[in-house]
Amino acid sequence: MKHRNGFNPLSRVAAHRKALHRSMVTSLFRHERIRTTKAKALEIRRTAEKMITRAKDDSVHNRRIVAARLYDEGIVAKLFTAIAPRMKERNGGYTRILKLGERQGDAAQMVILELVDYKLDVEGSDKKAQKKEAKKEAKAAKTKDKDDEKTGE
C-alpha cells in the first residue's frame, strides 16, 4: 500500500533523483513527448504539471521558480511563451501517459509521456513521401531520356 508515502524515491539518493527530475522535465518540454518507464513517468508528470500551472501566470517570480528547477533558459522561455498559453483554458491534466508494454531486458513497464495537445508530425511525413516520390519520378524521367538517346542513335 502507498499510504503516507508522498513520492516514489525511485531507488535513488536525493541528488540523483533531483537531477533525474530536472533532466527529464527539460526533455519533456523540449520534445513534448518522451519514452520512459511507468514509475519515472508518474513522478515526472507531477513535476511537469506543477511547472505548467506556474507558467500559466507569466511573472518574474514564477519564471525564477521554474528556472531554478530546469537546466535550460531556452526551455524556460518556451514553457512560458509556447506551452503554457496553449494550456490556458485547461484546469489541469496537461500530460498523458500511453502504455507501450514491457521492455525486453528487465520487463519494466514502458510508457510515452506527452503533453495532451501534442500532434504527431503527419504533415512532415507527407512532405517526405512527396519528396521521395518526386525523386523517383525524376530518376525515371532521367532513365527514360537515356533510353530514348540510345534508341535514337
N, C-alpha and C positions, 0 to 999 in steps of 0.2 A: 504494500500500500504506500501511497505517496503523501500521507498525512503529515503536515507541518514541515514538509521539505519545500523550501522556497524556490530552488532551482536545481538543475542537474549539473553536478560538477564535472561530468564527462571524463572522469578518471584523470584529471589534470590538476596541477597545482595552480594557484590563483593567477600568477603572472602568465602562465601558458594559456590559461582559459581566457584571460582578458585579451591577449594578443590574438587568439583564435577568433574571438568575437569581432574585434576590430577589423581583422583582415577579411573575414567572411562577409561582414556587413558592407565593407567597402566594395568587395567584389559584386555583391548583390546589387548595390546601387549603380555600379559601373556597367554591368552587363544586363541587369534587370532580370536575370534568370541564372541560377546556379544549380549544379548537381552535387548532392551531398548525402550523408546518412540521415536517417529519420531523427535520431536523437539530437544531432547537431542542428538540423533544420528547425526543430521545435524550439530550441534555445535561441537561435539566431533570429527567428521570427519575432520573438518577444522584444529583442533589442531593436530590430529594424522598425517595428510598428511604433515603438515609443519615439524613435527619431523622426519618423514621418509625421507623427502627431505634433511634435515640436516644430517641425519645419513648416507646418501649415500657417503658423503665425511668424512671419519674417521680421525678426527684430535682432538687434545686435546681441542681446542676451542669449536668445535661442541659438543664434549662429555660433556663439562661443561655446555653449554647452555641447552642441553637436560636433563642432570642430575638435573638441577635447577628446572625443571618442572615435574619430575617424582619422585615417592616415593622410588622406589626400585633400588638399584645399579645393582642387577642381571638382572632386566628388561632392564636397560640401556645397559648392555653388550649384552643381547640377541638381542636388537634392532640393535646394530652396527655390531654384528658378524653373526646373522642368518637372520633377517628380511630384513635389508637394502640391503645386497648383492643379495637377491632374486629379489629385485625391481630395480636393477641396470639399466636394459635396458628400464624400463618404464619412461616416462616423466611426470607422474602424474596419478591421478586416482588409488591410491593404495588401496582404500576401496570400498566396495559395500554395498548398503542398500537393504535388501529384506523385503518386506511388509508382515506382518503376519495377520493383521486385527485389530479389536478393542478389547481392554481389557474389561473384564466382568464388573468390578466395575464402572469405570468412562468413558468408551468408548474412552479412549485415543488410538491413532494410535500406534500400537506396530510394531517394526521392528527388524531385525537382522542386526547388523553392523559387517562386517567381512573384513578381508584382501582378496584381489582379488585372491591370489594364495592359499587360504585355501582349504584343501581337507578333506572331511568327512572321518572318520576312518572306511571305509568299510572293510578293511582287518582285523581290530581288531574285528569287529562284526563277520566276518567269522571264526576267530580263536575261538571266544566264542562259536559259533554254533558247531564247530568241537569238542571242549571240552565237550560241553553238550551232543553231540551225542555219544562220546566215553564213557562218564559216563553212559549213558543209556545202551549201549552195554555191558559194564562191569557188570552193575546191572542185565541185562537179562541173561548173562552167569552165574552169581553167583546163580540166582534163578533156572536156568536150572540144574546146578550142584547139588543143594539141592534136586530138584525133582528126579534126577537120583539116588541119595543116598537113598531117601525114597522108590522108586520103587524097588531098588536092595535089600533092607532089607527084 
